[in-house]
Amino acid sequence: MKTGKTLVELATEIQRQADLKRDVVAPTGLMRMVSFGPGLDSRLQIDTQAALAVNEIAHDQIGTHVGIPAAYYDRMRAEAPELLAQNVNTWFAQKPANRLVRTMDGTVRAFLSDSYRPLENVDLAEAALPVLMDLNLEVISSEITNRRLYIKAVDQRINRDIPKGGFMGDGKHNIFDTCVPAIIISNSEVGMGALSVETGVWTRACTNLAVFSQAGMKRRHLGARHDLATDNIAELLSDETRRATDKAIWLQVRDVVRGAFDEARFDAQIARIKDTTSQKIEADPVKVVEFTAKRFGMTDGERTSVLQHLITGADLSRYGLFNAITRTAEDLPNYDRASEFERLGGQVIDLPATQWREIANASGPAVRTAA
């Protein structure tokens, strides 16, 4: 798995961002996209303030809001920025709406509904990290990207062996993986998913992580619309008011983190994983991986990596495919995408029997499943 930042580096970056970010709610009638000509990216201006750079996430959100198809939006952005600005500004004026604009470091990082409820990374860290330390858990990976915050921890005092079906030495001793329970805490400040606390399984030898979403908690960023007069711009709630409003959520986060390492729940998960070691891949492994890649929306490079790890692992079973997918996460340069692959591994274990048979036999419709 990808290790990301150290806890000290993570805490430093979370605080840096908390100090620099600024949020405003404003009507689109006071906004306009500004073009600086071919080869230069467009900027967003709010009222009389200086125009701000716009990151990829916010560009996608602006395009969605004004109803411009992504491919056409991207083409205008690259080849005709003046046309893009004209289109966006026309729809801003003709369909006025209040929007929450999240900025940091002179850049628009999110363009959201005015009912979006910010749940801040700094508050999540303050709620969760002391509990992790109090429980003497090991943080094995953490990162903060433009999309999400991630904190991944394990309790190595709890461990279970999973026989893989092979033998070593005198032929009487099973080859096995030793697994320990994991917790994955994640949040997005920019509309890229809910705040979540999920459980998982971490394999010691290969350091693969799989995420399972049945247990834990998720909180969507939904709240009441901000009270804003048509011609005004409003700063969001102060930190003190916001924290008081969200106190119940952070208390729940602490409780869920404390209860995440329930051994009975972990044993049930391990039992489900053990069952997959005997569920064999029946079709050509190449075709099975191609079918899996289509189902889960993998790129050609990701598919190739999964196939290589499946062959290297020499385990043509559901468990072997699970390991190949979670091992591929380490190969991916993007931490967000690597985390999606850890979740895909959990989905392979949790697939209903009928859907697993379709994969094992590379048959049936390869309906894409979201990560």
N, C-alpha and C positions, 0 to 999 in steps of 0.2 A: 504494500500500500504506500501511497505518497505521504511523506511526513509533514510537509509544509513548514510552518514557523514553530519556533520554540514558544513556550508559554509567555516568556518575558517579551519576546518580539510581538506576539499577538496582543498582549495587554497594552504595549506601547502604541501599536497601530490603532487599536480600538479607541484609546484615549485621544490620539492625534485627530482621528476622524470626528470624534465627539466634540472636540474643541473648534473644528473648522467648519462643520456643516451648518447650513442655514436653510430653513424651509419657509416658503411663502405660499399662500393661497391667493390666486388672482383669476379674474375672468379672462378668457381667451381674447376678448375684445381689446384688452390692454397688452396683448402679446403680439409679436411678429417675428417671423424668421427672416434673418438678414443674410444676404448672399454677398460674398466678397469676390465672386468671379470664378472661372474655371480653375480646377486644381486646388481650390481652397474650400474647406468644409464650411457649411452654413452654421450660423449661430442663432441663439434665441435671445430676444430682447424683451424684457418685461417693463412696461411703462417707460420711464425715462432713464432706467438703470443701464449700465454698460451691458452690451451684448455678451452672452456667455457661450463658451464652447458646449457642445452637446455630445455625450458619449453614445456608444452603440445601443445600450439599453434604452435610453431616452429617445433616440431616433426611432427605434422600433415602436415605442409607446406613442409617440406623436403620430406616426403613420397609421397605427391602429385607430387612434382617436378620430382622426380626420377621414378615415375610410379609404386611404390610398393603399392598394395592394403592395405587399412588401417588395416584390421584384421591380415594380415600376418606381417605387419610392427610391430604392437603392440605385436604379439606373439614373434617375434624375439627380440624385445626390452626387453621383460620380461624374456624369456627363453634362448635366444642365442645371447647376445649382440655382440659377436665377428662376428657372421654371418651377423648381421644387419650392422655392420661397413663395412664388406667386400662388401656387396651388394651396400650400399650407395656410397662407395668410387669408386667402379667399374663404376657406372653410372655417378658420378661426372666427372670421367676422360674420359669416352667414349662419353658423350654428354655435352661438356663444354658450360657453359653459365654464363654470369655475373648476380650476384644476390645482392640485397640489404639486408644486415644483420643488424638488429636492436638489439642492446644490452643494458643492464642496470643491475646494481648490479652484474656484473660478469656472466650474463645469456643471452643467445640468446633468445629474446622474439618474433622475427619474422624473417622469411626467405622468401623474397619477390622478385618479378620481379624488374629488374633494371629500369623499367619505372614507378614504384610506386612513387607517389608524396606525400611525407609526409605533412600532415596538422596537426599541433601540437596542443595538448590540451592547452598548455599555451597561445598560440595565440588566440584560440577560447574563452578561459575564459576572456582574456583581451578585446576581442571584444564584448562579450555578457553580462558579469556581470554588467558593468557600465550602460548598457541600462536597464537591469532588475531593478537595484536600482533606476535609474532615473524615471522609470515608477511606482515605489512604488509597485512592485509585490512581492508576498510572495513565496520564494523558499521552497517547501514542501518536496523535496527529492533531494539528490545529491549523487553521488558515482563515484569512479574510480576503475575499475576492471582490470584484465589482458587483457580483450577484449575491453572494451569501457569506455568512460566518459559519464556521464549522469547528466543533470541539468533539474529539473522539477519545474515549477513555475506556479502560478495561480493568477488571479485577482478577489478577492472576492467582489469587488465593482460591478461586473456584475454577476447577478445570475438569473436563471430561474427555475420554478418548473415543475416537471414532475409527473402528477397524475398516481398512480400505479393501480387504479381500485378498491382498497379496501376503506372501510369507518371506521371511529372511532367515539368514543363518542356517540352522539345522532343519529349516522347513516347518518348524512347529510353532514359530512365533509370528503373530500377525504384524503387518505393517499398519501403523495407525497415525492419525492426526490428533494432536491435543488441542482442544478448543477451550476458550474462556469467554465469559459473557462480556459484552461491550455495550456502551451507551453512546449515542450520536446526538449531539445537541446542535441545532442549526437554526438560522434565521436569515431573513432577507429584509433589508431596509428599503428596497427599491422595487417591490412588487413582484419579485421572482420566487414566490412561494411562501408558505406559512411558516410561522415559528413552530418548531417541532422538537420533541424529545422522543427518540426511538431507540429500540434495543437491537442488538446484533450479536454476531459470533465472530471472534477473531481467532485465527489459526496460528499457533505459535511458530511452527517451523518455517512456513512460507510467508508469514505475516499478512495473510489475506484477511480482509474484513468483508463481512456480508451484513446488510441492513435488512431488518424485518420490521414492517410497519404496523403489525397488529397491536402491540403494546405501546404505552407511552401517551403522548398528548400532541395535539396540533391546535394552533390558534390562528385563524385567518385574520388579516389586518383590516377588519371592518369596524366602522364606528359611525357616529352621527355626522351628518354633513356640517361643515363649518359655517357659522353664521357670518355671511359676508355680503356687504352691500355691493351692488352691481359695479360701481365705479371705484372700488377700493381694493387695496392689497393688504392682506393681514399676515402677520407673523404667527406661527403656531404657538401652542401653549408653552409656558416656561417649563424648565426642567422640573422644578418643584411641583407644579400643578400636574404635569404629566405623570410623574412617578407616583403621586398620591392616587391618581385615577387608575393606574395600572398595577397597583400594589397587589391586588388579589391574584393577578396572573403570575406575578413573580413568586408569590407564596406557593402557588400550585406547581410552578416549575421546580422549586426546591423539594416539594413533597414527592413529585414524580421521579426526580433524580434519586432521592433516597430509597425509593421503592423499586428501582429498576433492576436491581440485582437479586431478585427473588429466585432461589434455587429451584423451586418447583416449576416455575415458568421456564427457566433455563433448561431443566431436564426434559420438559416437553418439547422444546425446540430441538434439542440434541436428538431426541427419539425420532423426530420427523426427518432430520438430516441423515441419521443412520439408515433409515428405510431407503433412501435414495441410492445407497451404495450398491444395492442389488437390482436396481432398475436400469437395465442395459440399453445402450443405443443399438437399435436394430439395423438401421440403414447405413449407407456409406457415410463416414464421419464428415467428409467434405460437404456432402449434401445437407447433413444435419446442421452443420454450422452455418451454411448458407441460409437455410430455412430459419434458424434462430436469429441470424443477423437481420433478415427481413422483418421478422416478427417484432424485434426490439429496436429497429431503426438504427442499426450500426452502419458505420461507414465501411468502405472496402478495407481500409487499413486496420480498423478495429476487428473486422471479421478475420483478417489474416492473422492477427495477434491471437485471437481466441483459438483458431485452428492450431497454431503452433504450440500453444500451451496445452491444448487437449492431447495432441500427439506426444509431446514431451512427457506429460504426466502419465501416459500409457494407461489411462483409466477411462474406458469407453462406457461410462454410466452417467446417469443423471448427476451424481455427485462429482464425477470427473468434469462434466460440462460446467457445473457450478463453480468448481475451482478454477477452470480455465477462464471464465468470465471475470471472477474477482481478481485473479492474477493479472489479467489484462489491464485492470485499473492502474497498476503501477507503471505500465508502459505509456500511459496517456499524459501528454504534456500539460493538459489543462486540469486543474484541481477540481473544478465543478464537474467536468465530464467524468473524471475518475470516480468521484463520489456517486454519480449516476450509475456507473458500472457496479459499484458495491451494492447498490439497491437492486440492480438487475439480477445479481447473484441470488439475493433473497427471493426475488420473484420466481426464479427458476425452481427453487425449493418449494415454494408455495403454490405452484401451478396445480390446478385440478388434474386428476388422473387422465381425463380425456384429452386435455390440452398437452400434457406431457407425451402421451402416445403419438399425437400428431408430430411433435418435435422428434421423438425417438425414431419415427418411421419416415420423417421428412415428407409428410403427407398432409392434406387438408389446407385450408386457407391460412397463409401466414399473415394474419391480421396484426398490424403493428400495435404494440403495447407501449404506452407512455412510460418513460423512466421515472 
